[in-house]
Amino acid sequence: DFIRPDSRRNEVIRFVEGGLKDLSVSRTSFDWGVPVPGSDGHVMYVWVDALTTYMTGVGYPDRDGEFARYWPADLHLIGKDIVRFHAVYWPAFLMSADLPLPKSLFGHGFLLARGEKMSKSLGNVVDPMDLASTYGVDSLRYFLMREVSFGQDGSYSDEAIVTRCNAELANSFGNLAQRTFSMIVKNLDGVVPAAGESEDDRELLGKVAEAEAGAKARFADYDFSAGLDAWMSAVFAANAYVDAQAPWALRKTDPARMAEVLGTLAAAVERLGGVVEPIVPGSIARLNAYLDEGRAAGRLAPPTPIFPRLELAATAE
């Protein structure tokens, strides 16, 4: 499990099986680079310079402070095109210096623009900061984690970001939360009731528990899209539960049952928020703050949308 995914590990194994040779840590064929002390004409091999930046960035050669906190890394995350330097040369450098290796290494794929590799010659290079500014960091992160199998190449477009995030964040989960808390404010004076204990209530919360366990296991295995798929399954189940229980109708026929349904939904929404929090932390922080304020006041205030609907950027239309 040191090198993942399997395709990257197999690539490195094939390279090593071809035989390794000594590697010079300096070069004389060019003069740009860090000069080797006391050796005229030699500069440090660029990958020695680049890779040691990881260590000096957290304080090396000081072994205390940030270096002691962050080194060795639990996960060394790099692009698939430079796996060899990080999975073969870098461990060799570290072992020769008697320094600990990262605990694991993951070679991720490329992000393609409408199916094409980004390049200056094609003019399709995209600044991720512009995307984050346009659609929000949480929405962009969610789209990439949901749409792309981690470790593989994945494609994006403005239309795909808007469609995915509106369908799943704004419509499915965001609307679930909005409907639930609005009904509690309107029908129960904002006081959140306890979850119900009927078979239907337990079944929904059981599906939420499955999503919690499934997403946690998949996230730990760097299979983020599968983890979010488990989360969405529970979100769909909660929306189906709303439609089946119809609390707006129970308000007239069975108010006590309505309260149980809304309490079950409130519990489901809060727990589902906890599942997806690593992917959309800013949005769930707002949800948690809203719920905490309600607890402190003894009742919820009218809710505002957690995930406002995205609009297609004018430049993409």
N, C-alpha and C positions, 0 to 999 in steps of 0.2 A: 504493500500500500504506500510505499514511499513516493512513487510517481503515478499520477493519475491524470486523465482516465486511462483505460487499458490501451487505447490506440497510441497514446504518447509513451506509455511504459514499453510497449512492444517496439516502438521506434528506437528508443534508447538501448534496449537490449540488443537489437540487431546491430546498432552502431558499435557497441562494446564488443560484441562477438566478432566483429571484423578485425579486432586487435587494436590496442592502444599504444601510442608512442609518447616519448617525452615531449613536453610542451614548454617552449621557451616563454618566460614571462616578460621578455623585453623584445623590442624590434629595432632594426636599423634601416629598414627600407623606407621609412618616412620620418619626418622630424616633428610632426604634431603629436602632442601627448605629454605626459608627465615625465620629465627627465629622470633617468636612473642615477641616483647619487654616486658620484665617483666613477662614472663610466661614460666617457665621451661618446656621443653619437647614438646612445641607446635611450629609447623611451619605453615606458611601461606598456605592455600589451593592453590594448584598450579594454579587454574584458576583465583583466585584473583591476584596472582602474574603476570600471563600471560596477563590478560586483562588490568590491570593498566599500563602495559608497553606501551599501546597505548597512554595513557595520558602523562606519563612521557617522552615519546619519542618526544613530542612536547612542553615540558617545564613545565608541571604541577609539583608542585602546583603554579607556577607563572602563573597568569591568563592573563598576557599581552603577547606581542610578538607573537611567533609562536602558542602558545595555543589559543590565541584570534583569530588568523587567520584561524586555521585549525579545531577548535573544536566548535560545534559538526560537525562530518563528514557528508557530504551530502549523502555519500553511504559507508556503512560498508560491504566490500566484503570478504566472507569467504567460506570455503569448506563445502559441504553439510553434511559431517559426524560430524561436530562440531556446527551445527545450534543451538542445545539446549543451549549450553554454552553461545553463543553470543546473542541469541534471548530471553532467559528467565533469566538466571543467571546474565548476564552482565547488562541488563536493571535494574534488582533488585539492583545490587551493586550501579549503578549510581543514581537511585532514592533515595536509602537510604543515599547517600552522597550529595543529593540535587544538582546533576550535570546533565546537559542536555544530552539526549540520541542522538545517531546518528539519522539523519533524516530518513534513510531507511537502510534496510539490505538485502543483496542478497546472497543466498547460491548457489554457482556454483557447477557444476558436476565434475566428474573425467575425466582426459585425459588418454585414454587407448592406449597402444602400440599394434598396430595390433589387436585390439579388446580385449586385455587382460589387467587386472588391473596390474599396475607395482608393483613389490615386489622384495625384495632382494633375496628371496628364488628362484624365477623364473629367476633371473639374467637379467631382462629386464628393469631395472631402467635407465632412460635416463636423462642426465644433460641438462637442457634447454639452458644453456650457450653454450654447444657444438653445439646444433642445430642452435642457433642464429649465431654462428661463421661460421658454414658451409653454411647456406642458407641466412643469413642476417636477421637482426631484423625485418625490414619491411615485408619481404616475410613471415617469420614465423608468425608474428602477423596477416597478412592478411589471411594466411591459417587457423589459429585457429578461427578467427572471422567469416570467410566465411563458413568453413566446419562444425563447431560445433554450434548447437543451444544453445545460452547462457543460462546456468542453467541446461542443460542436459549433460549426459556423451557424450564424443566424442572420436573417434579413429583417430590416425594418423599413418602414415608410411612415410619413406623417399620418396618412389615412389609417394605417394599421394601429398606430399608437392611440389615436382618437377612438377608433372602433372598439378595440379591446378594453381600454380603460373605462369608457362610457358604459359598455355592456356589463362589465364585471364589478368595477369599483363603484361607479355612480349609480347604475340601475339596480344591480343585484344586491350588493352589500350596503351601499350607501342608502338606497331607498328602503331597505329592510330596517335599518336603524332609524331613519327618519319617520317611517310609518309607526314603528313600535313606540318611540318616545313621544311622538305627537299624540297618539291615542292615549298614552298614560297621562299626559298633561291635560288633554281634553276631557277624559272620562273619569280619571282618578285623582284629579287635582294635583298631578305631578308626583304622587306618592307611588313608588315602585313596589308592587306586591311580591310576595314570595312565589317561586316557581310552582307550577302545579305538579300533581303526583299521579295523574291518570296515565294510562298506557301510552297514549299519544304523546304526552309531555315527556315521559321517560324515554320514549323512542327517539324523539328529537334530540334531547340532551345526550343520549347515547351516541347518536351520529356526530354530535359536536365533539364528544370525547374521542371518537375514532379519528376525527380530523386533527385533533390536538396531537394524538400519538403518531398518526401517519405523517403529518407535516414535520413534526420534530425529528422523526427518524430519517425522512427524506432530506431535510435541511442538513442534518449532521453528515449525510452521505454526499452532500453537494449536488443533490438532484432537486434543484429548486422548483423546476417546472412541475415535477410530480408532486412535490409538497404542496404547491399552490393548487394543483388539481384536487388533492384531497380536501383542501380548504373550501374550494368552490363547491364540491359535492355537498358539504354541510350547509353552505350558504343557500344552495338550491333547495335543500331539504327544509330549511327554515322558511323560505318563501312559499314552498308548497304547504307547509304547516299553517301559515297565515291564511292562505286561500281556503284550506280545508276547514279550519276552525272558525273563520269569519267572525272575529271579535266585534266588528261593527254591528253584526246582527245579534250577537249574544248580549249586547248592551241592553236590548229591549226584552229579550226572552230569558236570559240567565246571567245577570250581572256578576254573580260570584264566579261563574265559570269564565266570564270575560277576564276577570282579574287574574285568574290562574293562567290563562293563555298569555296575557300580556307580561306576567311575571316570568313565565317560561321563555318568552321571546327576549326579554331584557337580559336574562341570564345568558341566553345563547349568543346574543349580539356582543356582550362584553367578553365572553370567552373566545368568540371568533375573532374579535379585535386583537386579543392576545396572541392568537395563532399567527396573524398576518403582520404583527407589529415589527418584526425584524425587516420586513420588506418595505413597509410604509410607516416608518416610526413617527414622522411629523404628524401625519393624519391621525394615527391612533393616540398620540399624545393629546391631541385636541379632544378626542372622544373621551379619554380617561379623565381629563380635566373637567369636562362637562359633567360626567358622572360623579366625580369627587365633589364638585360644587353642589350638586343635587343632594348628595348624602349629607354634606355639612349643613345645608339649608333645610333638610327634611323633605324636600320636594324638588323635582326637576323643573328647570325653566324651559320654555319652548325651544326646541332644537333648531340648529342650523345645519345645512348639509355638510357631511364629513368630506365628501368627494364631489365638488361641483363638476358639472358636465364640461368636458373639454370642447373647444372649438378648433376646427382645422386652421392652422396658421395661414395667414393671407398669402405668404410666399409659396405655400404648397398647393394652393387652389388652382 
